[in-house]
Amino acid sequence: LTVDAFYQLPILQCHHRYNITTYNNDNDNDTTTTTTNICWNEDVITQLDLLYVLLSGLLVAFVFTLAFRGVLGVKKCYWGAAAVVHGIVFCLVGKALPFVIMYE
């Protein structure tokens, strides 16, 4: 949550990526430079990721409701919730790490 809040600041929200392509011909050298912006809210953590997090939270809450009514074991629910949270964290860190360590 802290990293996401940090990248909501307008100055840190987007990075510029430079792609330099060089063509070596016999007659001349052609170099083209393209610039693309990679933004935190549009390219790294998208709305679909947020929907997955919300859906996972609803499923975990529903499973705990079943556990407290005696249908499932509470211990299994805690382990399942921990697995869901770890899955979310690993997925989002895997998507965010290239953006965080990108140098201009």
Rosetta constraint file for C-alpha pairs under 8 A:
AtomPair CA 1 CA 5 HARMONIC 6.11 0.50
AtomPair CA 2 CA 6 HARMONIC 6.03 0.50
AtomPair CA 3 CA 7 HARMONIC 6.28 0.50
AtomPair CA 4 CA 8 HARMONIC 6.46 0.50
AtomPair CA 5 CA 9 HARMONIC 7.51 0.50
AtomPair CA 6 CA 12 HARMONIC 7.72 0.50
AtomPair CA 7 CA 12 HARMONIC 5.45 0.50
AtomPair CA 7 CA 13 HARMONIC 5.08 0.50
AtomPair CA 7 CA 40 HARMONIC 6.74 0.50
AtomPair CA 8 CA 12 HARMONIC 7.15 0.50
AtomPair CA 8 CA 13 HARMONIC 5.77 0.50
AtomPair CA 8 CA 40 HARMONIC 7.80 0.50
AtomPair CA 9 CA 13 HARMONIC 5.95 0.50
AtomPair CA 10 CA 14 HARMONIC 7.71 0.50
AtomPair CA 13 CA 39 HARMONIC 5.63 0.50
AtomPair CA 13 CA 40 HARMONIC 5.50 0.50
AtomPair CA 13 CA 41 HARMONIC 7.64 0.50
AtomPair CA 14 CA 37 HARMONIC 6.25 0.50
AtomPair CA 14 CA 38 HARMONIC 5.45 0.50
AtomPair CA 14 CA 39 HARMONIC 4.09 0.50
AtomPair CA 14 CA 40 HARMONIC 6.25 0.50
AtomPair CA 15 CA 37 HARMONIC 5.66 0.50
AtomPair CA 15 CA 38 HARMONIC 5.26 0.50
AtomPair CA 15 CA 39 HARMONIC 6.38 0.50
AtomPair CA 15 CA 99 HARMONIC 7.96 0.50
AtomPair CA 15 CA 104 HARMONIC 7.57 0.50
AtomPair CA 16 CA 35 HARMONIC 6.56 0.50
AtomPair CA 16 CA 36 HARMONIC 5.80 0.50
AtomPair CA 16 CA 37 HARMONIC 4.65 0.50
AtomPair CA 16 CA 38 HARMONIC 6.32 0.50
AtomPair CA 16 CA 104 HARMONIC 6.83 0.50
AtomPair CA 17 CA 35 HARMONIC 5.64 0.50
AtomPair CA 17 CA 36 HARMONIC 5.22 0.50
AtomPair CA 17 CA 37 HARMONIC 6.13 0.50
AtomPair CA 17 CA 38 HARMONIC 7.15 0.50
AtomPair CA 17 CA 104 HARMONIC 7.02 0.50
AtomPair CA 18 CA 33 HARMONIC 6.77 0.50
AtomPair CA 18 CA 34 HARMONIC 5.83 0.50
AtomPair CA 18 CA 35 HARMONIC 4.70 0.50
AtomPair CA 18 CA 36 HARMONIC 6.61 0.50
AtomPair CA 19 CA 33 HARMONIC 5.66 0.50
AtomPair CA 19 CA 34 HARMONIC 5.18 0.50
AtomPair CA 19 CA 35 HARMONIC 6.35 0.50
AtomPair CA 20 CA 31 HARMONIC 7.01 0.50
AtomPair CA 20 CA 32 HARMONIC 5.82 0.50
AtomPair CA 20 CA 33 HARMONIC 4.49 0.50
AtomPair CA 20 CA 34 HARMONIC 6.50 0.50
AtomPair CA 21 CA 31 HARMONIC 5.69 0.50
AtomPair CA 21 CA 32 HARMONIC 5.24 0.50
AtomPair CA 21 CA 33 HARMONIC 6.33 0.50
AtomPair CA 22 CA 29 HARMONIC 7.32 0.50
AtomPair CA 22 CA 30 HARMONIC 5.82 0.50
AtomPair CA 22 CA 31 HARMONIC 4.41 0.50
AtomPair CA 22 CA 32 HARMONIC 6.47 0.50
AtomPair CA 23 CA 29 HARMONIC 6.05 0.50
AtomPair CA 23 CA 30 HARMONIC 5.10 0.50
AtomPair CA 23 CA 31 HARMONIC 6.24 0.50
AtomPair CA 24 CA 28 HARMONIC 6.92 0.50
AtomPair CA 24 CA 29 HARMONIC 5.02 0.50
AtomPair CA 24 CA 30 HARMONIC 6.55 0.50
AtomPair CA 25 CA 29 HARMONIC 5.88 0.50
AtomPair CA 25 CA 30 HARMONIC 7.67 0.50
AtomPair CA 38 CA 42 HARMONIC 7.72 0.50
AtomPair CA 38 CA 43 HARMONIC 6.08 0.50
AtomPair CA 38 CA 44 HARMONIC 7.82 0.50
AtomPair CA 39 CA 43 HARMONIC 5.52 0.50
AtomPair CA 39 CA 44 HARMONIC 6.83 0.50
AtomPair CA 40 CA 44 HARMONIC 4.95 0.50
AtomPair CA 40 CA 45 HARMONIC 6.04 0.50
AtomPair CA 40 CA 99 HARMONIC 7.86 0.50
AtomPair CA 41 CA 45 HARMONIC 5.42 0.50
AtomPair CA 41 CA 46 HARMONIC 5.73 0.50
AtomPair CA 41 CA 47 HARMONIC 7.89 0.50
AtomPair CA 42 CA 46 HARMONIC 5.54 0.50
AtomPair CA 44 CA 95 HARMONIC 6.15 0.50
AtomPair CA 44 CA 96 HARMONIC 6.02 0.50
AtomPair CA 44 CA 99 HARMONIC 7.32 0.50
AtomPair CA 45 CA 49 HARMONIC 6.12 0.50
AtomPair CA 45 CA 50 HARMONIC 7.52 0.50
AtomPair CA 45 CA 92 HARMONIC 7.35 0.50
AtomPair CA 45 CA 95 HARMONIC 7.46 0.50
AtomPair CA 45 CA 96 HARMONIC 7.35 0.50
AtomPair CA 46 CA 50 HARMONIC 6.67 0.50
AtomPair CA 47 CA 51 HARMONIC 6.22 0.50
AtomPair CA 48 CA 52 HARMONIC 6.25 0.50
AtomPair CA 49 CA 53 HARMONIC 6.34 0.50
AtomPair CA 50 CA 54 HARMONIC 6.25 0.50
AtomPair CA 51 CA 55 HARMONIC 6.03 0.50
AtomPair CA 52 CA 56 HARMONIC 6.03 0.50
AtomPair CA 53 CA 57 HARMONIC 6.24 0.50
AtomPair CA 53 CA 88 HARMONIC 7.07 0.50
AtomPair CA 54 CA 58 HARMONIC 6.30 0.50
AtomPair CA 55 CA 59 HARMONIC 6.22 0.50
AtomPair CA 56 CA 60 HARMONIC 6.13 0.50
AtomPair CA 56 CA 84 HARMONIC 7.17 0.50
AtomPair CA 57 CA 61 HARMONIC 6.13 0.50
AtomPair CA 58 CA 62 HARMONIC 6.13 0.50
AtomPair CA 59 CA 63 HARMONIC 6.15 0.50
AtomPair CA 60 CA 64 HARMONIC 6.20 0.50
AtomPair CA 60 CA 77 HARMONIC 7.84 0.50
AtomPair CA 60 CA 81 HARMONIC 6.02 0.50
AtomPair CA 61 CA 65 HARMONIC 6.20 0.50
AtomPair CA 62 CA 66 HARMONIC 6.40 0.50
AtomPair CA 63 CA 67 HARMONIC 6.20 0.50
AtomPair CA 63 CA 72 HARMONIC 7.87 0.50
AtomPair CA 63 CA 77 HARMONIC 6.66 0.50
AtomPair CA 64 CA 68 HARMONIC 6.09 0.50
AtomPair CA 64 CA 74 HARMONIC 7.22 0.50
AtomPair CA 64 CA 77 HARMONIC 6.29 0.50
AtomPair CA 65 CA 69 HARMONIC 6.36 0.50
AtomPair CA 66 CA 70 HARMONIC 6.46 0.50
AtomPair CA 66 CA 71 HARMONIC 5.38 0.50
AtomPair CA 66 CA 72 HARMONIC 6.00 0.50
AtomPair CA 67 CA 71 HARMONIC 5.50 0.50
AtomPair CA 67 CA 72 HARMONIC 4.43 0.50
AtomPair CA 67 CA 73 HARMONIC 5.55 0.50
AtomPair CA 67 CA 74 HARMONIC 5.28 0.50
AtomPair CA 67 CA 77 HARMONIC 7.00 0.50
AtomPair CA 68 CA 72 HARMONIC 7.79 0.50
AtomPair CA 68 CA 74 HARMONIC 7.11 0.50
AtomPair CA 72 CA 76 HARMONIC 7.56 0.50
AtomPair CA 72 CA 77 HARMONIC 7.53 0.50
AtomPair CA 73 CA 77 HARMONIC 6.49 0.50
AtomPair CA 74 CA 78 HARMONIC 6.31 0.50
AtomPair CA 75 CA 79 HARMONIC 6.42 0.50
AtomPair CA 76 CA 80 HARMONIC 6.01 0.50
AtomPair CA 77 CA 81 HARMONIC 5.97 0.50
AtomPair CA 78 CA 82 HARMONIC 6.11 0.50
AtomPair CA 79 CA 83 HARMONIC 6.17 0.50
AtomPair CA 80 CA 84 HARMONIC 6.22 0.50
AtomPair CA 81 CA 85 HARMONIC 6.16 0.50
AtomPair CA 82 CA 86 HARMONIC 6.08 0.50
AtomPair CA 83 CA 87 HARMONIC 6.06 0.50
AtomPair CA 84 CA 88 HARMONIC 6.25 0.50
AtomPair CA 85 CA 89 HARMONIC 6.14 0.50
AtomPair CA 86 CA 90 HARMONIC 6.04 0.50
AtomPair CA 87 CA 91 HARMONIC 6.07 0.50
AtomPair CA 88 CA 92 HARMONIC 6.12 0.50
AtomPair CA 89 CA 93 HARMONIC 5.92 0.50
AtomPair CA 90 CA 94 HARMONIC 5.94 0.50
AtomPair CA 91 CA 95 HARMONIC 6.37 0.50
AtomPair CA 92 CA 96 HARMONIC 5.97 0.50
AtomPair CA 93 CA 97 HARMONIC 5.64 0.50
AtomPair CA 94 CA 98 HARMONIC 7.68 0.50
AtomPair CA 95 CA 99 HARMONIC 7.71 0.50
AtomPair CA 96 CA 100 HARMONIC 6.20 0.50
AtomPair CA 97 CA 101 HARMONIC 6.20 0.50
AtomPair CA 98 CA 102 HARMONIC 5.90 0.50
